[in-house]
Amino acid sequence: MTPHPKIEAQTRIASPLGLLLATATAHGLAGLWFDAQQHHPGTLNVPDTPHHPHLQAAAQALALYFDGQPPPAVALDLHGTPFQCAVWQALLAIGHGRTSTYAEVAASVGRPAAVRAAGAAIGRNPVGILVPCHRVLGRDGSLTGYAGGLQRKQALLQLEGAQRSILAA
């Protein structure tokens, strides 16, 4: 997947789990990736603009998140297929400290038989953490598939206080 075609700003944000690349359009946050994670867009030919309003909002939301608080909603400008965008919107409904399964996400977008397609869309989520793909687990509660790495997924769930039994998979 190519990054959003209207990215106008980028910055790097430090986190306890590693550096993140954040990108924005005029309408919202368009990308948030850990360095070296799957589907990272690589070097972008856009200005480094840490004071861009959407990038500042993302940095503030992440600071609260890593301080153990639910982050406020930030304006998003997600670029993908209609199905991907529906899945990413469904992820936003999974509350802080809660989890869901790939099957539940597929059902929530009206495609209960499309579990693998939902998993692929979740894996291509361009805005990690703030569009909480890390909250999706295997049907048996196991930690599966996270583009940023399973150790980060486990750390994010622990930070949120997700139930220990879910994390022991």
GIKA-V492841 format. One record per residue. PHI is phi in degrees with one decimal (none if undefined). BURIAL is b if it has 24 or more other C-alpha atoms within 12 Angstrom, else e. D_FIRST is the distance of its C-alpha to the first C-alpha in Angstrom with 1 decimal. Layout:
phi->PHI burial->BURIAL d_first->D_FIRST
phi->PHI burial->BURIAL d_first->D_FIRST
//
This chain:
phi->none burial->e d_first->0.0
phi->-84.6 burial->e d_first->3.7
phi->-65.8 burial->b d_first->6.5
phi->-49.8 burial->b d_first->9.0
phi->-71.4 burial->e d_first->10.9
phi->-111.0 burial->e d_first->14.2
phi->-62.7 burial->b d_first->14.1
phi->-119.8 burial->b d_first->17.8
phi->-153.3 burial->b d_first->18.6
phi->-145.6 burial->b d_first->17.7
phi->-159.4 burial->b d_first->20.0
phi->-107.9 burial->b d_first->20.5
phi->-124.1 burial->b d_first->22.1
phi->-79.7 burial->e d_first->24.4
phi->-141.2 burial->b d_first->24.6
phi->-62.8 burial->e d_first->26.9
phi->-105.8 burial->b d_first->24.0
phi->123.9 burial->e d_first->22.6
phi->-71.0 burial->e d_first->21.1
phi->-121.1 burial->b d_first->18.1
phi->-97.2 burial->b d_first->16.0
phi->-113.8 burial->b d_first->16.2
phi->-129.2 burial->b d_first->14.9
phi->-144.3 burial->b d_first->16.4
phi->-108.8 burial->b d_first->16.9
phi->-64.9 burial->e d_first->20.4
phi->-100.2 burial->e d_first->19.8
phi->164.2 burial->b d_first->18.6
phi->-66.4 burial->b d_first->16.6
phi->-110.7 burial->b d_first->12.9
phi->-158.6 burial->b d_first->11.9
phi->-155.8 burial->b d_first->14.0
phi->-129.5 burial->b d_first->13.3
phi->-71.0 burial->b d_first->16.1
phi->-55.4 burial->b d_first->16.5
phi->64.3 burial->e d_first->15.4
phi->-78.4 burial->b d_first->13.6
phi->-59.3 burial->e d_first->10.8
phi->69.1 burial->b d_first->7.3
phi->-62.1 burial->b d_first->9.4
phi->-74.1 burial->b d_first->8.3
phi->78.7 burial->e d_first->11.7
phi->-66.9 burial->e d_first->14.3
phi->-113.9 burial->e d_first->13.8
phi->-93.6 burial->e d_first->16.5
phi->-136.4 burial->e d_first->17.7
phi->-66.7 burial->e d_first->21.0
phi->-80.2 burial->e d_first->21.7
phi->-132.0 burial->e d_first->23.3
phi->-62.8 burial->b d_first->24.3
phi->-92.8 burial->e d_first->26.6
phi->-58.6 burial->b d_first->24.1
phi->-56.9 burial->b d_first->25.2
phi->-73.4 burial->b d_first->21.9
phi->-74.1 burial->b d_first->21.3
phi->-63.7 burial->b d_first->25.0
phi->-61.8 burial->b d_first->24.7
phi->-65.1 burial->b d_first->21.9
phi->-62.6 burial->b d_first->24.0
phi->-67.0 burial->b d_first->27.0
phi->-63.5 burial->b d_first->25.4
phi->-66.7 burial->b d_first->24.2
phi->-60.8 burial->e d_first->27.8
phi->-64.2 burial->e d_first->29.3
phi->-57.8 burial->b d_first->27.0
phi->-73.2 burial->b d_first->27.9
phi->-91.2 burial->e d_first->31.5
phi->90.2 burial->e d_first->31.3
phi->-105.4 burial->e d_first->31.1
phi->-60.8 burial->b d_first->28.7
phi->-75.5 burial->b d_first->26.6
phi->-70.1 burial->e d_first->27.1
phi->-66.2 burial->b d_first->24.5
phi->-118.1 burial->b d_first->22.5
phi->-64.6 burial->b d_first->21.1
phi->-119.0 burial->b d_first->17.4
phi->-134.9 burial->b d_first->15.1
phi->-88.3 burial->b d_first->12.1
phi->-119.9 burial->b d_first->9.4
phi->-172.7 burial->b d_first->8.2
phi->-70.0 burial->e d_first->10.3
phi->-57.1 burial->e d_first->13.9
phi->-65.5 burial->b d_first->14.0
phi->-58.4 burial->b d_first->11.3
phi->-62.3 burial->b d_first->13.2
phi->-64.9 burial->b d_first->16.4
phi->-63.9 burial->b d_first->15.6
phi->-63.3 burial->b d_first->14.7
phi->-64.9 burial->b d_first->17.9
phi->-63.1 burial->b d_first->19.8
phi->-61.8 burial->b d_first->18.9
phi->-63.8 burial->b d_first->20.7
phi->-83.5 burial->b d_first->23.8
phi->-84.0 burial->b d_first->24.2
phi->-67.1 burial->b d_first->26.8
phi->-54.6 burial->b d_first->27.3
phi->81.6 burial->b d_first->28.9
phi->-106.4 burial->b d_first->28.1
phi->-134.3 burial->b d_first->25.9
phi->-142.5 burial->b d_first->24.6
phi->-117.6 burial->b d_first->23.5
phi->-59.2 burial->b d_first->20.6
phi->-64.3 burial->b d_first->23.2
phi->-66.2 burial->b d_first->24.4
phi->-65.4 burial->b d_first->21.0
phi->-58.7 burial->b d_first->20.5
phi->-64.4 burial->e d_first->24.0
phi->-67.3 burial->b d_first->23.6
phi->-100.9 burial->b d_first->21.1
phi->79.5 burial->e d_first->23.6
phi->-131.2 burial->e d_first->22.0
phi->-60.4 burial->e d_first->24.1
phi->-85.3 burial->e d_first->23.5
phi->-98.6 burial->e d_first->19.7
phi->-63.3 burial->b d_first->19.7
phi->-65.6 burial->e d_first->17.3
phi->-65.0 burial->b d_first->14.7
phi->-63.6 burial->b d_first->15.5
phi->-61.1 burial->b d_first->15.0
phi->-65.4 burial->b d_first->11.6
phi->-65.3 burial->b d_first->10.7
phi->-62.6 burial->b d_first->12.7
phi->-64.3 burial->b d_first->11.0
phi->-97.9 burial->b d_first->7.7
phi->-52.1 burial->b d_first->10.1
phi->-81.7 burial->b d_first->9.2
phi->-125.5 burial->b d_first->13.0
phi->-60.2 burial->b d_first->14.8
phi->66.1 burial->b d_first->18.6
phi->-74.5 burial->b d_first->19.1
phi->-107.8 burial->b d_first->17.0
phi->-76.0 burial->b d_first->18.8
phi->-66.8 burial->b d_first->16.8
phi->-65.9 burial->b d_first->19.3
phi->-85.5 burial->b d_first->22.0
phi->-100.6 burial->b d_first->20.9
phi->-117.9 burial->b d_first->23.0
phi->-65.1 burial->b d_first->23.9
phi->-59.4 burial->e d_first->26.6
phi->-93.1 burial->e d_first->29.3
phi->86.8 burial->b d_first->28.2
phi->-78.4 burial->b d_first->26.7
phi->-78.6 burial->b d_first->24.0
phi->-133.1 burial->b d_first->21.0
phi->40.2 burial->b d_first->17.4
phi->-145.1 burial->b d_first->16.3
phi->-59.8 burial->b d_first->13.4
phi->-86.6 burial->b d_first->16.0
phi->104.4 burial->b d_first->18.7
phi->-65.0 burial->b d_first->21.4
phi->-63.9 burial->e d_first->24.0
phi->-67.5 burial->b d_first->22.1
phi->-59.0 burial->b d_first->21.7
phi->-62.9 burial->b d_first->25.4
phi->-62.8 burial->b d_first->26.3
phi->-64.5 burial->b d_first->24.5
phi->-66.1 burial->b d_first->26.3
phi->-65.0 burial->b d_first->29.5
phi->-57.9 burial->b d_first->29.3
phi->-80.4 burial->b d_first->29.0
phi->79.4 burial->e d_first->32.0
phi->-61.5 burial->b d_first->30.4
phi->-57.2 burial->e d_first->33.1
phi->-59.2 burial->e d_first->34.0
phi->-61.7 burial->e d_first->34.3
phi->-69.4 burial->b d_first->30.6
phi->-79.9 burial->b d_first->29.9
phi->-83.5 burial->e d_first->32.3
phi->-63.5 burial->e d_first->30.3
//
